[in-house]
Structures are given as C-alpha cells and as structure tokens.
Amino acid sequence: MNRDIFEAIKTGKKRVETRAATVRFVAIQPGDTIRMVCGKDIFEKQVKNTAIFKTIPDMLKAYALKDVNPFANSIEDLEKMYYGFPGYREKLKKHGLVALTFK
C-alpha cells in the first residue's frame, strides 16, 4: 500500500512525512531513526526535525505542498488523502499533525 509514497520518502522526493500527532508520534525526536516498511522492502531515515501543527493549512505555511506529498496538486488533494484514512479526520481535529523531516 502506498508504494509511491514509500519510494518518494526513500529517494528524498518526499521531504516531509506526517502523521496525526497522537502520543505514539509526538514522542519522535530529532536524532531518532525511523524504519519505513512496505511489503518486504525496508529502509531507515534519521529524523532531522519535528514540528506539530493544529491544521493542514498551518502545516502548509511552513512546508511546501510538494514536500509533504509530491503527488498532490492542491490542498484539496492533500485533504482528500488524509481524510481517506479511516478515522483520520477526527484524529487530525483532535491532535493535529506532526511533521518529520529527515537528514
């Protein structure tokens, strides 16, 4: 699932990885190593920076749309992606987003 996003992170085309800012993901700190898994393919990236945002538009004030999702052409595309994940609309409303950049 999401092989295109996996490859974009791996190659550096996708510079910002995001998650709902739940307890699990806000604990990630600069210097931590993140393991990305897609099927049998695995790679690791070291976290350079983390930031928390209340909303998608707030995040896009700090990061370019194409850095967050190189396949999105508008904020609407990005919202459609996030809201397509089960329960994500509610998670984002409650917790906001955590954005990770990599070394």
Secondary structure, DSSP 8 states (H G I E B T S, - for coil): --HHHHHHHHHTSS-EEEEE--HHHHT--TT-EEEEEETTEEEEEEEEEEEEESSHHHHHHHS-HHHH-TT--SHHHHHHHHHTSTTHHHHHHHH-EEEEEE-
